Amino acid sequence: RFGADEIYFVRNMQAQPAQVTAAFRVGDKQPELWCPLTGNVHSCAVYEQIGDLVRVPLTFAEHGSLFVVFRATSPKNHLVDADENLSIVGTQNGNVRVEARENGSYQMRSSNGRDISLNVKELPDPLMVKGPWKLGFLNGRGAPSLISIDRLKSWTDFDQQGIRFYAGIGRYETEFELPASWCRESRRVWLDLGELWAVGRVSVNGSAADVVWTPPHQIDITESVRSGSNQLVVEIANTWSNRLVGDAGLPEEQRIGRTNITRSGTPGKPWKEVPLHESGLLGPVTLIPSVELSISLLEGVDTE
């Protein structure tokens, strides 16, 4: 509790996404959602009050978390139920902005008893970014400066020892074609990097998009893409662990890394016994279309 506000930290302890409805005994206070990763704060557009209980549907990434903050504010018309496949973008002036990534019919219900239907159609199918890719490595780390690859795989799966034990930043570069139909008004374009280890930084057409380090590894690239040809650069950084494992099998004068830490973990294994950690961009890399629409809780809705 902070003054009259009540603050709850809710965490998904599973290694998979989760959708739950949490009940909080907070009386007539209104919920806000605070994201620990981004610091973003927004009013919760979907909740239901039953007596002293406030029921809030929450969506988590694997091992994700949220702060749910309740404030004593004037009650406002809101949604009490919404299709779990809709993402709530925000609220403003009695309108709720929602995002859909699939065609179909979506159902909602407002606190004033209105049943709302939202029909989404003409969204294109997701597109795979297949490559080929140019993959560059930092100089002086034992790996070649630039290679070409037809498919994504872990650096630990390469035959070259300099890549297999590489530690540092790898730079992936490719091009993809985006149909003009993806660039309509109200459309969004998401880049899903699939799996990676451990931190990724994305640039589209020379414009830096974002940094990702927690699942799902997805970035909104709407403002950077264009119809036709697009350049994609993804930089991935791993840790020193694999390099120290490789160095453990080399004479000291041939080692690339330097450390006075001879064991890893607790109680600790010698570096030569530590398993290699999959590293780099593993994919699959996918472009995902979505549409963002406005719902009036008093009137109708925009329809895609």
DOGUDO-125120 format. One record per residue (C-alpha): x, y, z; residue in one letter. Coordinates in pm, whole numbers, always signed. Layout:
# residues N
       X       Y       Z  residu
       X       Y       Z       A
...
This chain:
# residues 304
       X       Y       Z  residu
      +0      +0      +0       R
    +124    +351     -85       F
    -101    +611     +71       G
    -453    +534     -51       A
    -321    +330    -347       D
    -283     -46    -338       E
      +0    -207    -534       I
     +30    -574    -631       Y
    +318    -746    -810       F
    +197   -1042   -1019       V
    +443   -1282   -1181       R
    +413   -1571   -1424       N
    +638   -1846   -1287       M
    +599   -2069   -1594       Q
    +830   -2094   -1895       A
    +534   -2036   -2125       Q
    +283   -1755   -2188       P
     -17   -1737   -1957       A
    -357   -1568   -1943       Q
    -526   -1548   -1605       V
    -804   -1356   -1434       T
    -686   -1226   -1097       A
    -927   -1114    -824       A
    -830    -830    -588       F
   -1029    -729    -278       R
    -986    -352    -319       V
   -1339    -216    -308       G
   -1429     +37    -579       D
   -1076    +136    -677       K
    -978    +144   -1047       Q
    -684     -63   -1180       P
    -375     +53   -1369       E
    -114    -173   -1529       L
    +256     -90   -1486       W
    +513    -274   -1699       C
    +843    -340   -1514       P
   +1038    -380   -1841       L
    +938     -58   -2017       T
    +805    +161   -1735       G
    +485    +215   -1933       N
    +173    +288   -1727       V
    -180    +274   -1866       H
    -533    +251   -1735       S
    -674     -99   -1737       C
    -952    -105   -1998       A
   -1093    -450   -1907       V
   -1201    -536   -1553       Y
   -1515    -631   -1363       E
   -1623    -523   -1017       Q
   -1826    -770    -810       I
   -1889    -637    -461       G
   -1551    -565    -302       D
   -1370    -777    -564       L
   -1217    -641    -882       V
   -1148    -912   -1141       R
    -872    -822   -1390       V
    -771   -1038   -1691       P
    -392   -1039   -1723       L
    -171   -1161   -2007       T
    +190   -1262   -1943       F
    +486   -1366   -2154       A
    +687   -1658   -2020       E
    +824   -1556   -1680       H
    +662   -1214   -1737       G
    +535    -985   -1464       S
    +318    -677   -1401       L
    +243    -429   -1127       F
    -133    -387   -1081       V
    -201     -55    -908       V
    -545     +41    -773       F
    -641    +405    -723       R
    -951    +568    -577       A
   -1075    +752    -887       T
   -1416    +830   -1032       S
   -1573    +520   -1194       P
   -1565    +524   -1574       K
   -1736    +317   -1838       N
   -1505     +33   -1935       H
   -1498    -320   -2076       L
   -1581    -603   -1839       V
   -1505    -878   -2090       D
   -1301    -894   -2411       A
   -1180   -1168   -2641       D
    -848   -1300   -2510       E
    -697   -1275   -2861       N
    -737    -896   -2861       L
    -462    -672   -2726       S
    -569    -358   -2544       I
    -352     -69   -2664       V
    -493    +212   -2450       G
    -790    +429   -2355       T
    -871    +791   -2433       Q
   -1185   +1006   -2410       N
   -1416    +710   -2360       G
   -1263    +510   -2646       N
   -1062    +190   -2621       V
    -788    +115   -2873       R
    -756    -257   -2950       V
    -521    -455   -3172       E
    -598    -780   -3358       A
    -346   -1003   -3535       R
    -589   -1248   -3693       E
    -904   -1223   -3905       N
   -1227   -1312   -3730       G
   -1509   -1191   -3512       S
   -1427   -1059   -3164       Y
   -1679   -1012   -2883       Q
   -1670    -765   -2595       M
   -1903    -637   -2326       R
   -1899    -295   -2159       S
   -1979    -207   -1799       S
   -2300     -34   -1913       N
   -2428    -366   -2050       G
   -2353    -319   -2422       R
   -2245    -621   -2625       D
   -1987    -516   -2883       I
   -1879    -710   -3192       S
   -1563    -637   -3386       L
   -1510    -796   -3728       N
   -1158    -811   -3869       V
   -1095    -921   -4226       K
    -839    -878   -4503       E
    -540    -910   -4273       L
    -265   -1083   -4476       P
     -88   -1398   -4357       D
    +243   -1362   -4169       P
    +559   -1366   -4381       L
    +876   -1560   -4306       M
   +1208   -1381   -4344       V
   +1412   -1667   -4486       K
   +1738   -1500   -4585       G
   +2003   -1570   -4703       P
   +2186   -1382   -4431       W
   +2525   -1213   -4404       K
   +2670   -1280   -4060       L
   +2959   -1071   -3929       G
   +3168   -1110   -3614       F
   +3396    -879   -3415       L
   +3765    -884   -3503       N
   +4007   -1046   -3261       G
   +3752   -1289   -3118       R
   +3856   -1597   -3317       G
   +3566   -1593   -3567       A
   +3574   -1487   -3935       P
   +3479   -1125   -4004       S
   +3196   -1216   -4246       L
   +3022   -1530   -4372       I
   +2701   -1606   -4565       S
   +2442   -1850   -4432       I
   +2125   -1990   -4588       D
   +1951   -2069   -4259       R
   +1966   -1959   -3899       L
   +2126   -2184   -3639       K
   +2311   -2154   -3310       S
   +2674   -2047   -3325       W
   +2749   -2363   -3126       T
   +2631   -2574   -3424       D
   +2897   -2440   -3661       F
   +3198   -2659   -3747       D
   +3442   -2365   -3722       Q
   +3577   -2355   -3368       Q
   +3605   -1976   -3378       G
   +3227   -1947   -3427       I
   +3138   -2241   -3204       R
   +3308   -2078   -2903       F
   +3247   -1717   -3006       Y
   +3162   -1452   -2746       A
   +3056   -1103   -2845       G
   +2823    -943   -3099       I
   +2714   -1107   -3423       G
   +2561    -889   -3695       R
   +2294   -1047   -3919       Y
   +2187    -868   -4237       E
   +1927    -956   -4500       T
   +1651    -804   -4715       E
   +1279    -875   -4734       F
    +992    -768   -4960       E
    +681    -617   -4803       L
    +359    -607   -5011       P
    +186    -270   -5041       A
    -127    -418   -4877       S
     +65    -430   -4546       W
    +101     -51   -4536       C
    -262     +54   -4507       R
    -380    +307   -4251       E
    -435    +151   -3906       S
    -214    -146   -3995       R
     +85    -236   -3778       R
    +384    -453   -3868       V
    +554    -662   -3602       W
    +891    -835   -3629       L
    +909   -1164   -3438       D
   +1271   -1280   -3399       L
   +1176   -1621   -3261       G
   +1447   -1753   -3030       E
   +1776   -1577   -2958       L
   +2050   -1559   -2696       W
   +2096   -1332   -2517       A
   +2023    -971   -2625       V
   +1908    -846   -2967       G
   +1911    -502   -3129       R
   +1715    -439   -3450       V
   +1755    -187   -3732       S
   +1517    -160   -4029       V
   +1621     +53   -4328       N
   +1886    +218   -4114       G
   +1640    +319   -3843       S
   +1701    +165   -3500       A
   +1383      -3   -3376       A
   +1440    -148   -3032       D
   +1635    -382   -2805       V
   +1488    -716   -2696       V
   +1610    -952   -2425       W
   +1295   -1120   -2293       T
   +1035   -1334   -2471       P
    +843   -1284   -2684       P
   +1121   -1127   -2892       H
    +884    -902   -3088       Q
    +925    -541   -3204       I
    +682    -298   -3366       D
    +859    -186   -3685       I
    +564      -4   -3845       T
    +738    +333   -3860       E
   +1050    +189   -4024       S
    +918     -45   -4295       V
    +798     +47   -4643       R
    +634    -136   -4930       S
    +887    -313   -5151       G
   +1243    -391   -5050       S
   +1354    -346   -4687       N
   +1691    -394   -4520       Q
   +1697    -576   -4187       L
   +1992    -581   -3946       V
   +1982    -780   -3622       V
   +2273    -766   -3379       E
   +2291   -1039   -3115       I
   +2522   -1040   -2812       A
   +2584   -1347   -2596       N
   +2793   -1389   -2279       T
   +3158   -1486   -2228       W
   +3071   -1840   -2117       S
   +3121   -2023   -2448       N
   +3454   -1849   -2515       R
   +3586   -1949   -2173       L
   +3474   -2309   -2235       V
   +3667   -2309   -2564       G
   +3972   -2147   -2407       D
   +3981   -2414   -2138       A
   +4087   -2663   -2406       G
   +4365   -2442   -2548       L
   +4719   -2368   -2433       P
   +4727   -2044   -2237       E
   +4913   -1851   -2509       E
   +4635   -1933   -2761       Q
   +4342   -1827   -2545       R
   +4131   -1530   -2648       I
   +3955   -1458   -2318       G
   +4123   -1365   -1993       R
   +3969   -1436   -1651       T
   +4068   -1524   -1296       N
   +3737   -1709   -1251       I
   +3818   -2076   -1304       T
   +3478   -2225   -1223       R
   +3118   -2149   -1326       S
   +2798   -2173   -1122       G
   +2733   -2298    -771       T
   +2903   -2508    -638       P
   +3090   -2458    -965       G
   +3226   -2662   -1254       K
   +3560   -2611   -1427       P
   +3507   -2426   -1756       W
   +3597   -2730   -1964       K
   +3299   -2917   -1810       E
   +3043   -2638   -1863       V
   +2792   -2709   -2146       P
   +2787   -2463   -2435       L
   +2489   -2226   -2442       H
   +2303   -2189   -2772       E
   +2386   -1842   -2902       S
   +2298   -1603   -3181       G
   +1975   -1556   -3374       L
   +1792   -1890   -3388       L
   +1462   -1771   -3539       G
   +1236   -1831   -3710       P
   +1210   -1463   -3807       V
    +855   -1365   -3901       T
    +669   -1051   -4005       L
    +327   -1033   -3837       I
     +53    -792   -3953       P
    -203    -643   -3718       S
    -477    -384   -3724       V
    -540    -124   -3454       E
    -901      -5   -3415       L
   -1097    +226   -3187       S
   -1399    +112   -2987       I
   -1649    +366   -2858       S
   -1806    +232   -2540       L
   -2113    +446   -2609       L
   -2157    +399   -2983       E
   -2016    +169   -3249       G
   -1676     +45   -3353       V
   -1441     +80   -3646       D
   -1436    -236   -3858       T
   -1143    -367   -4060       E
